[in-house]
Amino acid sequence: MNAFRVRQWFGVIVAMAMLAVPLVVTDRYVLKVLTFVGVNAIVVVGLALLFGFAGQVSLGHAAFFGVGAYASAFLTGTLGVPWLGAVALAVVLACVVGWAVAVPSLRLKGHYLAMATLGFNEIMSVVFVEARAVTGGNDGLGNIPFPSIGPLELRSPTALCVLVWAVALAVALAARNITLSRPGRAMRALHATEPGALAVGIDVAAVKVRVFALSAGLAGLAGALYAHAVGFISPSSFGLDFSILLMAAVVLGGRESLLGPLAAMTAFTLLPYSGALLPGIPRAVAETIQDWVPDLVGLTVVLTLIVRARGASLRFATRKQAEAGEDS
């Protein structure tokens, strides 16, 4: 069996194990934490496409996450829109907002684009507080309905975790297929050199706008799932800290990689809950880890950039890459 087949089967086994974990775990707290991991995985896949593959920096993904969360919560809780329809509309709205941010930012690159998206994140933080009729302001928005499909309502932590992880795996698989297709090659070319991408006939502006809208839509999808899984949202969940954490996960995971950012984001998400998830850790140590999570994340990223500037770069190999590796 060649290396490509081994990686394929390994991916299938990992996916099946992920979906099986919620069926085995009975602790409600652990299931809730695993649900957060799945939600964050969806967001970081979108940012990996935008930054890791297309080279477009964004410090505003927490805002897209919030747009999806508030839109779906308001549509279901206030307007009575069915859950599936509300989630679909939330994703579309997040895509539109992403497009609206991308179009005027086409001429910006590097830290200029980062500052523009950071400003957008701060603007949306104010909007989430001031639009009280929709968001509830600083008091937050509660009584968000559970996900439901017709008469079937997913209320248990196990059902919610399975739902989120099923969506996360579907998103990861779709993103991997995108990276192996023509749009993925266009994103890689854009990341490598924009003039070179233009020289070979790639519509750079279209690639930038499309990948930005797609990435924002995935963040909106994650936000909608988060809102219905938790049942309560507030502006504090969609601040700059979350955007920076997402960017750190992609930087640590490496460019042109999906597996790396997913692994990094999983570690970052679990880190604050290490005291509850790992038996035997003293309470003082667990509290210290919780207090120093941002510092630990920053230190990890800095050390990674010093040792390996491209990040971990864990990735799935294509058939051609696997065969090339065997030949060498």
Salt bridges, closest charged atoms under 4 A:
GLU153 OE1 - ARG155 NH1 3.14
GLU194 OE1 - LYS109 NZ 3.78
GLU194 OE1 - LYS208 NZ 3.14
GLU256 OE1 - ARG188 NE 3.53
GLU256 OE2 - ARG255 NH2 3.54
GLU287 OE2 - ARG283 NE 3.12
